[in-house]
């Protein structure tokens, strides 16, 4: 993790003065836990969870809100202010600050979407096949979220079919029994005329 943090610090800025790092992967793949650990290694780098940007009505239709509330101010080196969504009350809350910094992490399903990639210094993909990730997510959230998960799985499948992230990942992250393994991603192998579809790599076993 320390080596990864050092590598990310050395990247050129991608969003104004900020090195914006996307952490994408299927729901339940461990993005939040990994991003928290990486942020600590980056001396407390700010983390924006896309769960705070999405909503029941816009599981994936939040691009413009993110660009306006977060990307634009960060691009000017300013503190961003976004309105986090409360998944229990189904309402957006009061504005919350997201400070600018040398490195800012953007964590969540869709962090590597087409509209955001021009602003990313690096895209990391959590390398866990979707069925395994979804099973972990369902177990985590319990039976009361079963109906939501049924709808989510269909929405995530549609999203990645239309706008895949993994083929554009600079690095693949596999969770091991202890720590993480970081591998080169497929981004460098994509040609300008290559047809890209979403696909899982091999099972995430270290």
N, C-alpha and C positions, 0 to 999 in steps of 0.2 A: 504493500500500500504506500509505503514511503517513496519507493522508486516511482510509482505512478504519479503521486503528487508532485514530485520533482519534475517529472516529464511534462505535466500539465502546466506548471508554472512557467516553463521555458517556451511554451507556445506563443506565437504572436497574438495580440488582441484581435478579437473577431467581431465585437459589438461595441464600437467606440473604444474606450480604454479597457474593456472587460474581455476576459477569456471565458466565453460562455460554453459550458460543458454539458452536453445532453446525455442523460442516462435513461435509455429506453429498454423495452422488453415487454413480454407478455404480463398481464395482470397476475400477481402472485409469484413473480420470478425473483423477488428479493431486491428490487430497485431502491426502496426506501431505506432499508437497513444498510445496504452498500453505500448509498449517498451520504447517510449520516456519518459512517466511518470515514469516508473519503473527505468529507467536510472537516472533520476533526484533524485529519492529517494535513489539511490545507489551512491550518490555524484558524478554524472557525469560519470557513467560507460560507457565504449566504446560500441557502437552498430554497428553491421554489418548487413546491409539490404541485403537479398539474391536477391532482385531486382538488386543490383549492380553486382552480380555474374552471374546471368542468362542472357540469350540473346534470340533474336528472333529464332535463330537456335538451341539453347539449353535451352529450357524452364525448363527442369529438368535434363539435362545431364551435370551438372557442378560439380559433386562430386570431380573429380580429381583436378580440378583447385582450388576448395576451400581447399582441403586437403594440396595441395602444397603451395598455397599462404598465407593461414591463419592458419590452424590447426597446421602444422608442426612448424612454428616459434613461435606461442603462446605456444606450448608444451615445447619449450626451454626457455620460459620467455622473448622472444624477440618481438620487434615490428614487426607486420606483414605488408606486402605491397601487396595490391591487385589492379588489374586494373578494375575500375568500368566501367560498360557498359552504354552507352548513348542510351536510347530507341528512341530518335529522330533522331540522326545521324546514328544509327545502327553500332556504332564503340566502341571499348574499349578505354578508356582514359588513361592518364598517371598514374603511380602508386600512390596510396593513402595510407597513413599510418594508421594502426589500432594498437594502443598501447596495450601492455599487461597490465593487472591489476588484482586485486583480483577477480573481477567479470567482465565478458564480455558477452554481450547479442548477440545472433544470431537469427535474426528475419526474418521470411518469410515462404512461403509455402514450405514444405520439410525440415524444420529445424530439425525435429525429424526423418528423414529417417534412415534406418537401418545402413548405413555406418557411420553416425555421432553419433549415440547414445552412442558408447563406450567413446566418448570424452565429453559427457554432464554430468554436475553435477545434472541437473534437466531439465525436459521437461514440458513446460506449453502449454496447448491447449486452444485456444480461442473458447469457447463453444457457437457457433452460427451455426445452421443448414446451409448446403451448399446453398440451394435455397435462403435463406434470405441474406446470405453473398454475393452471386453473384449478387443479385438484388441491394444491396448497392453499390457494386463495379461498376456495369454498370451505375448506376445513378451518381456516382462520376466522372466517366471518360467520360461520354457523348456519343452522337451518333457517333462521329468520331472514337471511339474505338470499335464500335459494331462488326466489322469483327474480330478484335483481340480477343475480349471476346468470340466469338463463338468458335474460335480455342483453347483458353485457357481453357474453361470449359471441352472440350473433353480431353485435355492433363492432366488436374488436376484429372479428373475421372480415367484415366488410371493409373496415378501415385499412387494415394491412393489405388486403387484396388490391385496394385502389391506391394506397400510398405507403408502400413498404419502407421500413427503416433499416432492418438488418443488413441488406446489401450495401448500405452506405456507411456502415459502422467502421470507424477507424480501429477500434479495439473490441474484442469479445471478452466478457468477464464471466468466469465460472466459479461458483461457490464450492469450496472444498470442505473437508471435515474440519480443517483449521485454515481460516483465511480464504484468499481468493487467488485464482490463477488468471493472469491477463495475457491474452493472445492477440496476435495481429488480426485485424478484421478484414472483411472482403472489399472494403472501399477502394483499395488501390488496384483491384483487378477488374473494375468495371470500365468497359470501353464506352465511347461516346454514343455508339449506335446499338448498344446491347439492351435487349429486352429484359426488364427486371421484374421479378415477382417475389413475394414474400415466401420464405421457407426457413424451417428450422435446420440447424446444423446437427451434428451428432449429439447424442445424449450427454448431458453435462456431468461427466464423471472425471474426477481428477486422478 
